[in-house]
Amino acid sequence: MPSARSVFHKTAALCEAQFHALVVQGLARIAARHGRGALSDAMGRCSRQLDNVFAGADPKAKALFDALALDATALDELLADLPWPPERAE
């Protein structure tokens, strides 16, 4: 049983490019499934702003959260890259 002083292993953080690539994979997948218009509406963005996200712009955390309302799997590619459950150090 881990003690109260246990800490989680430090995991390698994703760089911005990796983070963005994984986010865009998920957004592209749900855009193909539901349509780009439905995705931009769910994210509270116009189609040009969504195009900018696909081209490299910051998608903004609130917009990503809102994409989950359209499709609960929107961030699966990103979350699948994380070690889960986190390992505990002993």
Secondary structure as UniProt FT lines:
FT   TURN            4..5
FT   HELIX           16..34
FT   HELIX           36..43
FT   HELIX           47..55
FT   HELIX           61..70
FT   TURN            72..75
FT   HELIX           76..80
//
